C-alpha cells in the first residue's frame, strides 16, 4: 500500500528506467559484439530482467522485488499494468512510423499477393500445430473438449509479429520493397484471419459451438474497418495533412499526428477487434504520401529511439521458461521437451512452406519468396498474447503454455538473424514482374541536359 500517488509514480519511474537501460545495453551488445539486430538484444535483456529470472531475485529497499507478476482479469503481466501500457503505446508508435515509411502505392499493389501469403501462413501452421498436439498426446479426438488444446495451439501457430518484422525492415531500409510491403500486408490479413480463428475456438470452448453468422459478423467488422480506414484515409490524407500542418508551434504537428494514431488504434481494438498496431499502421500508411510525413518523420524516429526498445524488452519479460517444466497435466518433462522441439520445427517449416510457396505463385522468385517467408516467421508478442488468453481461460495448461513460449522464442529470435542477410542480393521479383514494377528509365539525352546545367 503506497502512502501517496507520487510514491507509486516514483517507483514506476525507477522500474521504467531499469527496463529502458537494460534494453539499450542489450541492443548495444547484440549489435556491437554479436553483429545481430538490436531487437534481439532488447528481447534478451527483457528475458534477463523478467520476474522469472533476475527481476524476481533482486530486491530493493521499500520497493521489494524488482519485478513481480501482476495478475489481472485477462492475463498474467510481467510488469505493472502502467508499464505494460507504455510498452503497448510504444508498439502503436512503432507501427505508425512503419506505415509512414511504407510506399502506399506499392502496398496497395501487393495486397492481393499478400492475401495468398497470409492464407497459406495461417492454414499450414494451424494444421501442423493441431497435428503435433494430438500426435504427442497433449490433446485427443475423443471429444470437442479434448480437441480444444490442439485448436488453441493451432491458433498460436498462426500468429505473425508485425512489430518484429517492421522493426527489422525499417532498420535496413526495406519497408517499401515488394517483399517488405507484402510481408506487412500479409501480417495485417493474418491478424484478421487470426481473430476469426481465435473467436471460433473460444466460442467452441465456452458454448460447445459457434454459429456461421457470428463468424461472418467478426469477419465483416475486421475487414470492413481495415479496408475502410485504408481507402478513406488515403482519399482524405491530403486534408488530414493540411489540418495537422496548421499547427506551427514546435512539436505540435508530431503530437497531433500521434494523438490521431492513438485514436485510430484504440477504435480498431475496442470496436472492431483488430490489434491496435494494425490501426496505427494503416493510419500511417494513409499519410505516407503527404507533406506531413516529411515534416514529422525525423522527430518520430527520435521518439522511437526512446520508446521502442521498451516494447521489445517487455515482450522478453513475458517469457516464463519455468512454466515449461511444470508437470500438472500428467506428462513427463521429456515428453514436454519433445513437444517443444517438434512444435518449434513445425512452426518454422509451416511459415516457410505456407507463406513461401504461395509467394512463388504471385510474382516472386525464390529469393523473394524466402524473404517473405522469413518475414512471416516471428510469432513475437501476438503468440504470447494468444497463449496468455488460453492459459487464463483454462483452455490450455501450463505445460502447453510453456511449449508455446519456447516456440515463440525460437521463431522470434531466428527470424531477424536470417532476415537481414536474406535481403542482400538481387531482386525478389520474377523478371517479367520486375519490369512492370520499375519506372521507365530516363533517356540519355535528358540526363545529359540535366548534367550540363550550371550549378
C-alpha positions as CSV (number, residue, x, y, z in Angstrom):
1,X,0.0,0.0,0.0
2,X,1.5,3.3,-1.1
3,X,1.2,6.4,1.1
4,X,0.8,8.7,-1.8
5,X,0.3,8.6,-5.6
6,X,3.7,10.3,-6.0
7,X,5.4,7.4,-4.3
8,X,3.9,5.0,-6.7
9,X,4.9,7.2,-9.6
10,X,8.5,7.3,-8.3
11,X,8.6,3.5,-8.0
12,X,7.3,3.1,-11.6
13,X,9.8,5.7,-12.8
14,X,12.7,3.6,-11.3
15,X,11.3,0.4,-12.9
16,X,10.9,2.1,-16.2
17,X,14.5,3.3,-16.1
18,X,15.7,-0.2,-15.4
19,X,13.8,-1.6,-18.4
20,X,15.0,1.2,-20.8
21,X,18.6,1.0,-19.7
22,X,18.7,-2.8,-19.8
23,X,17.1,-2.8,-23.3
24,X,19.7,-0.3,-24.6
25,X,22.6,-2.3,-23.1
26,X,21.2,-5.5,-24.6
27,X,20.8,-3.8,-28.0
28,X,24.3,-2.4,-27.9
29,X,25.9,-5.7,-27.0
30,X,23.9,-7.5,-29.7
31,X,24.9,-5.1,-32.5
32,X,28.5,-4.3,-31.4
33,X,29.8,-7.7,-30.3
34,X,27.5,-10.3,-31.9
35,X,26.7,-8.4,-35.1
36,X,23.0,-9.3,-34.9
37,X,19.9,-6.9,-34.9
38,X,19.5,-4.8,-31.8
39,X,16.0,-6.1,-31.4
40,X,17.5,-9.5,-30.3
41,X,19.5,-7.8,-27.6
42,X,16.4,-6.0,-26.4
43,X,14.4,-9.2,-26.2
44,X,17.2,-11.0,-24.4
45,X,17.5,-8.1,-22.0
46,X,13.8,-8.4,-21.2
47,X,14.2,-12.1,-20.6
48,X,17.1,-11.5,-18.2
49,X,15.3,-8.9,-16.1
50,X,11.9,-10.6,-16.1
51,X,10.2,-11.7,-12.8
52,X,11.1,-15.3,-13.8
53,X,14.8,-14.5,-13.9
54,X,16.9,-11.7,-12.3
55,X,14.0,-9.4,-11.8
56,X,12.4,-11.9,-9.5
57,X,15.6,-12.4,-7.5
58,X,16.7,-8.7,-6.9
59,X,15.0,-6.9,-4.0
60,X,15.3,-3.2,-3.3
61,X,14.5,-1.4,0.0
62,X,10.9,-0.2,0.3
63,X,10.1,-1.4,-3.3
64,X,10.8,-5.0,-2.6
65,X,11.2,-7.5,-5.5
66,X,12.3,-5.6,-8.6
67,X,9.7,-7.2,-10.9
68,X,6.8,-9.5,-10.0
69,X,3.9,-11.0,-11.9
70,X,0.9,-8.7,-11.9
71,X,-2.4,-10.5,-12.0
72,X,-5.4,-9.1,-13.8
73,X,-8.7,-10.4,-15.1
74,X,-7.4,-11.4,-18.5
75,X,-3.8,-12.3,-18.4
76,X,-0.6,-12.5,-16.4
77,X,1.6,-9.5,-16.8
78,X,5.4,-9.5,-16.1
79,X,5.3,-5.8,-15.2
80,X,2.9,-3.3,-13.6
81,X,-0.1,-2.5,-15.8
82,X,1.1,1.1,-16.1
83,X,4.4,0.0,-17.6
84,X,2.7,-2.5,-19.8
85,X,0.5,0.3,-21.1
86,X,3.6,2.4,-22.0
87,X,5.1,-0.6,-23.9
88,X,1.9,-1.0,-25.9
89,X,1.9,2.7,-26.8
90,X,5.4,2.2,-28.0
91,X,4.2,-0.5,-30.3
92,X,1.5,1.7,-31.7
93,X,4.1,4.5,-32.4
94,X,6.5,1.9,-34.0
95,X,3.8,0.7,-36.4
96,X,2.6,4.3,-37.1
97,X,6.2,5.2,-38.2
98,X,6.4,1.9,-40.2
99,X,3.2,3.0,-42.0
100,X,4.7,6.4,-42.8
101,X,7.8,4.8,-44.2
102,X,5.8,2.4,-46.4
103,X,5.2,3.2,-50.1
104,X,1.4,3.3,-50.2
105,X,1.1,2.7,-53.9
106,X,3.5,-0.3,-53.6
107,X,1.4,-1.6,-50.6
108,X,-1.9,-1.4,-52.5
109,X,-0.2,-3.1,-55.5
110,X,0.8,-6.1,-53.3
111,X,-2.3,-6.5,-51.1
112,X,-3.7,-9.3,-53.3
113,X,-0.4,-11.4,-53.3
114,X,-0.2,-10.7,-49.6
115,X,-3.6,-12.3,-49.1
116,X,-2.4,-15.5,-50.7
117,X,0.7,-15.4,-48.5
118,X,-1.4,-14.8,-45.4
119,X,-3.8,-17.6,-46.2
120,X,-1.0,-20.1,-46.5
121,X,0.6,-18.7,-43.4
122,X,-2.5,-19.4,-41.4
123,X,-3.7,-22.7,-42.8
124,X,-0.5,-24.7,-42.8
125,X,0.7,-23.6,-39.3
126,X,-2.8,-24.2,-37.8
127,X,-2.9,-27.7,-39.3
128,X,0.6,-28.6,-38.2
129,X,0.0,-27.2,-34.7
130,X,-3.1,-29.4,-34.3
131,X,-1.3,-32.4,-35.6
132,X,1.7,-32.0,-33.2
133,X,-0.5,-31.5,-30.2
134,X,-2.7,-34.6,-30.9
135,X,0.3,-36.7,-32.1
136,X,2.3,-36.2,-28.9
137,X,-0.7,-36.8,-26.6
138,X,-1.5,-33.2,-25.4
139,X,-5.0,-33.3,-27.0
140,X,-7.2,-36.0,-28.3
141,X,-10.1,-36.7,-30.8
142,X,-12.4,-38.3,-28.2
143,X,-14.5,-35.2,-27.8
144,X,-14.7,-31.5,-28.6
145,X,-13.3,-30.6,-25.3
146,X,-10.4,-33.0,-25.7
147,X,-9.6,-31.3,-29.1
148,X,-9.7,-27.8,-27.7
149,X,-6.0,-27.6,-26.7
150,X,-5.0,-28.7,-30.2
151,X,-7.2,-26.0,-31.7
152,X,-5.6,-23.4,-29.4
153,X,-2.1,-24.4,-30.2
154,X,-3.0,-24.2,-33.9
155,X,-4.3,-20.6,-33.3
156,X,-1.0,-19.7,-31.5
157,X,1.0,-21.1,-34.5
158,X,-0.9,-18.8,-37.0
159,X,0.4,-15.6,-35.3
160,X,2.8,-13.2,-37.1
161,X,4.6,-10.5,-35.2
162,X,4.3,-7.4,-37.5
163,X,6.2,-5.4,-34.8
164,X,9.4,-7.6,-35.1
165,X,9.4,-7.7,-38.9
166,X,8.6,-4.0,-39.2
167,X,11.5,-3.0,-36.9
168,X,14.0,-5.1,-38.8
169,X,12.8,-4.0,-42.3
170,X,12.9,-0.4,-41.1
171,X,16.4,-0.7,-39.7
172,X,17.7,-2.0,-43.1
173,X,15.6,0.4,-45.2
174,X,13.5,-2.4,-46.9
175,X,9.9,-1.5,-45.7
176,X,8.8,-0.3,-49.2
177,X,10.4,-3.1,-51.2
178,X,7.9,-5.5,-52.9
179,X,8.8,-8.2,-50.3
180,X,8.6,-5.7,-47.4
181,X,5.1,-4.4,-48.3
182,X,3.9,-8.0,-49.0
183,X,5.0,-9.1,-45.5
184,X,3.4,-6.1,-43.8
185,X,0.1,-6.5,-45.8
186,X,0.2,-10.2,-45.2
187,X,0.6,-9.6,-41.4
188,X,-2.5,-7.4,-41.5
189,X,-4.5,-10.1,-43.3
190,X,-3.0,-12.7,-40.9
191,X,-4.3,-10.7,-37.9
192,X,-7.8,-10.6,-39.4
193,X,-7.8,-14.3,-40.0
194,X,-6.3,-15.0,-36.6
195,X,-9.1,-13.0,-34.9
196,X,-11.6,-15.2,-36.6
197,X,-9.8,-18.5,-35.7
198,X,-9.5,-17.4,-32.1
199,X,-13.2,-16.3,-31.9
200,X,-14.3,-19.7,-33.2
201,X,-12.1,-21.6,-30.7
202,X,-13.2,-19.5,-27.7
203,X,-16.8,-19.9,-28.8
204,X,-16.4,-23.7,-29.0
205,X,-14.7,-23.8,-25.6
206,X,-17.4,-21.6,-23.9
207,X,-20.6,-22.8,-25.6
208,X,-19.6,-26.0,-27.4
209,X,-20.2,-24.5,-30.9
210,X,-20.1,-21.2,-32.8
211,X,-22.5,-20.0,-35.5
212,X,-21.7,-19.1,-39.0
213,X,-23.5,-15.8,-38.5
214,X,-21.2,-14.8,-35.7
215,X,-18.1,-15.7,-37.8
216,X,-19.5,-13.6,-40.6
217,X,-20.0,-10.6,-38.3
218,X,-16.5,-10.8,-36.9
219,X,-15.0,-11.0,-40.4
220,X,-17.1,-8.2,-41.8
221,X,-16.2,-5.9,-38.9
222,X,-12.5,-6.6,-39.1
223,X,-12.1,-6.5,-42.9
224,X,-14.6,-3.6,-43.2
225,X,-12.7,-1.4,-40.8
226,X,-9.3,-2.1,-42.2
227,X,-10.4,-1.6,-45.9
228,X,-12.5,1.5,-44.9
229,X,-9.6,3.0,-43.0
230,X,-7.1,2.3,-45.8
231,X,-9.3,3.7,-48.6
232,X,-11.0,6.6,-46.8
233,X,-7.7,7.5,-45.1
234,X,-5.9,7.6,-48.5
235,X,-8.7,9.8,-50.0
236,X,-8.6,12.2,-47.1
237,X,-4.9,12.1,-46.5
238,X,-4.2,15.5,-48.1
239,X,-6.8,17.2,-46.0
240,X,-5.6,15.5,-42.8
241,X,-2.1,16.6,-43.6
242,X,-3.2,20.1,-44.2
243,X,-5.2,20.1,-41.0
244,X,-2.3,18.9,-38.9
245,X,0.1,21.2,-40.6
246,X,-2.0,24.1,-39.4
247,X,-0.1,23.7,-36.1
248,X,3.1,25.7,-36.2
249,X,4.4,25.6,-32.7
250,X,7.4,23.3,-32.1
251,X,6.4,19.7,-31.9
252,X,2.7,20.3,-32.2
253,X,2.2,18.6,-35.6
254,X,4.0,15.5,-34.3
255,X,1.9,15.4,-31.1
256,X,-1.4,15.8,-33.0
257,X,-0.4,13.1,-35.6
258,X,0.5,10.6,-32.8
259,X,-2.7,11.5,-31.0
260,X,-4.8,10.7,-34.1
261,X,-2.8,7.4,-34.5
262,X,-3.8,6.6,-30.9
263,X,-7.4,7.3,-31.6
264,X,-7.4,5.0,-34.7
265,X,-5.6,2.3,-32.8
266,X,-8.0,2.4,-29.9
267,X,-11.0,2.3,-32.2
268,X,-9.6,-0.7,-34.1
269,X,-9.1,-2.7,-30.9
270,X,-12.2,-1.7,-28.9
271,X,-14.9,-1.6,-31.6
272,X,-13.6,-3.8,-34.4
273,X,-11.5,-6.5,-32.7
274,X,-8.3,-5.6,-34.7
275,X,-5.0,-5.2,-32.9
276,X,-4.1,-1.6,-32.1
277,X,-0.9,-1.8,-34.2
278,X,-2.9,-2.6,-37.3
279,X,-5.0,0.6,-36.8
280,X,-1.9,2.7,-36.3
281,X,0.0,1.2,-39.2
282,X,-3.0,1.8,-41.6
283,X,-3.2,5.4,-40.4
284,X,0.5,5.9,-41.0
285,X,0.2,4.3,-44.4
286,X,-2.6,6.7,-45.3
287,X,-0.3,9.7,-44.6
288,X,2.8,8.2,-46.2
289,X,2.5,10.2,-49.4
290,X,1.8,13.6,-47.8
291,X,4.0,16.6,-47.0
292,X,3.2,15.9,-43.3
293,X,5.3,12.7,-43.5
294,X,8.5,14.7,-44.3
295,X,7.8,17.2,-41.5
296,X,7.4,14.6,-38.7
297,X,9.5,11.6,-39.8
298,X,12.7,12.8,-38.2
299,X,11.3,13.7,-34.8
300,X,9.2,10.5,-34.9
301,X,12.3,8.4,-35.3
302,X,13.8,10.1,-32.2
303,X,10.7,9.3,-30.2
304,X,11.1,5.7,-31.3
305,X,14.7,5.5,-30.3
306,X,13.5,6.1,-26.7
307,X,10.2,4.1,-26.6
308,X,10.5,1.1,-28.9
309,X,13.3,-0.8,-27.1
310,X,10.9,-0.7,-24.1
311,X,8.3,-2.6,-26.1
312,X,10.7,-5.4,-27.1
313,X,12.1,-5.7,-23.6
314,X,8.6,-6.1,-22.2
315,X,7.9,-8.8,-24.8
316,X,11.0,-10.6,-23.5
317,X,9.8,-10.2,-19.9
318,X,6.7,-12.3,-20.7
319,X,8.9,-15.3,-21.4
320,X,8.5,-17.8,-18.5
321,X,10.7,-20.8,-19.0
322,X,9.7,-22.2,-15.6
323,X,6.2,-23.0,-16.9
324,X,7.9,-25.2,-19.5
325,X,8.9,-27.7,-16.8
326,X,5.6,-27.7,-15.0
327,X,4.0,-31.2,-14.7
328,X,0.5,-30.5,-13.8
329,X,-1.1,-32.5,-16.7
330,X,0.5,-35.9,-16.1
331,X,3.1,-35.5,-18.8
332,X,6.8,-36.2,-18.2
333,X,9.4,-33.5,-18.7
334,X,10.9,-35.5,-21.5
335,X,7.6,-35.6,-23.4
336,X,7.1,-31.9,-22.9
337,X,10.6,-31.2,-24.2
338,X,9.9,-33.3,-27.2
339,X,6.7,-31.4,-27.8
340,X,8.6,-28.1,-27.7
341,X,11.2,-29.3,-30.2
342,X,8.6,-30.7,-32.6
343,X,6.3,-27.7,-32.4
344,X,9.3,-25.3,-32.9
345,X,10.3,-27.2,-36.0
346,X,6.8,-27.3,-37.3
347,X,6.5,-23.5,-36.6
348,X,9.5,-22.8,-38.8
349,X,8.6,-25.2,-41.6
350,X,4.9,-24.2,-41.6
351,X,5.6,-20.5,-42.3
352,X,8.4,-21.2,-44.8
353,X,6.1,-23.5,-46.7
354,X,2.7,-21.9,-46.0
355,X,3.9,-18.3,-46.9
356,X,6.8,-19.1,-49.1
357,X,5.1,-21.4,-51.7
358,X,2.2,-19.0,-52.3
359,X,4.7,-16.2,-52.9
360,X,6.2,-18.2,-55.7
361,X,2.8,-18.2,-57.5
362,X,2.1,-14.5,-57.2
363,X,5.1,-13.0,-58.9
364,X,8.1,-13.6,-56.6
365,X,11.2,-15.7,-57.4
366,X,12.9,-18.0,-54.9
367,X,14.8,-15.1,-53.3
368,X,11.7,-13.0,-52.8
369,X,9.7,-16.0,-51.5
370,X,12.5,-16.8,-49.0
371,X,12.4,-13.2,-47.8
372,X,8.6,-13.1,-47.4
373,X,8.6,-16.5,-45.6
374,X,11.2,-15.2,-43.1
375,X,9.2,-12.0,-42.6
376,X,6.2,-14.0,-41.6
377,X,8.1,-16.3,-39.3
378,X,8.4,-14.5,-35.9
379,X,5.4,-15.1,-33.6
380,X,6.5,-12.5,-31.0
381,X,4.0,-10.6,-28.9
382,X,1.0,-11.9,-30.9
383,X,1.6,-15.5,-29.9
384,X,2.3,-14.5,-26.3
385,X,-1.0,-12.7,-26.1
386,X,-3.0,-15.6,-27.6
387,X,-1.2,-18.1,-25.3
388,X,-1.9,-15.9,-22.3
389,X,-5.6,-15.9,-23.2
390,X,-5.6,-19.7,-23.4
391,X,-3.9,-20.1,-20.1
392,X,-6.1,-17.5,-18.3
393,X,-9.3,-19.2,-19.7
394,X,-8.1,-22.7,-18.8
395,X,-8.2,-23.8,-22.4
396,X,-4.5,-24.8,-22.2
397,X,-2.5,-25.8,-19.2
398,X,0.9,-24.6,-18.0
399,X,2.8,-27.3,-19.9
400,X,1.3,-26.4,-23.2
401,X,1.7,-22.7,-22.4
402,X,5.4,-23.4,-21.7
403,X,5.8,-25.2,-25.0
404,X,4.2,-22.3,-26.8
405,X,6.7,-19.9,-25.1
406,X,9.6,-22.0,-26.4
407,X,8.2,-22.0,-29.9
408,X,7.7,-18.2,-29.8
409,X,11.2,-17.5,-28.5
410,X,12.8,-19.8,-31.2
411,X,10.9,-18.2,-34.1
412,X,11.2,-14.6,-32.8
413,X,15.0,-14.9,-32.3
414,X,15.6,-16.8,-35.6
415,X,13.7,-14.6,-37.9
416,X,15.8,-11.3,-37.5
417,X,19.1,-13.3,-37.8
418,X,18.1,-14.7,-41.1
419,X,16.1,-11.8,-42.5
420,X,18.9,-9.3,-42.8
421,X,21.2,-11.4,-44.9
422,X,18.2,-12.6,-46.9
423,X,17.8,-9.1,-48.3
424,X,21.3,-8.9,-49.6
425,X,21.5,-9.6,-53.3
426,X,19.2,-9.1,-56.3
427,X,15.5,-8.5,-56.8
428,X,13.0,-10.8,-55.3
429,X,10.6,-10.4,-58.3
430,X,10.5,-12.6,-61.4
431,X,11.9,-10.8,-64.4
432,X,8.6,-10.0,-66.0
433,X,7.1,-8.6,-62.8
434,X,10.2,-6.6,-62.1
435,X,10.0,-5.0,-65.5
436,X,6.4,-4.0,-64.8
437,X,7.1,-2.6,-61.3
438,X,10.1,-0.5,-62.3
439,X,9.5,3.0,-63.8
440,X,10.9,3.6,-67.3
441,X,14.5,4.9,-67.4
442,X,15.1,8.4,-68.5
443,X,16.5,8.8,-72.0
444,X,20.2,9.6,-72.2
445,X,19.6,12.9,-73.8
446,X,17.5,14.1,-70.8
447,X,20.3,13.0,-68.4
448,X,22.9,14.9,-70.5
449,X,20.7,18.0,-70.5
450,X,20.3,17.9,-66.7
451,X,24.0,17.3,-66.2
452,X,25.0,20.2,-68.4
453,X,23.1,22.8,-66.4
454,X,25.2,25.2,-64.5
455,X,25.1,24.9,-60.7
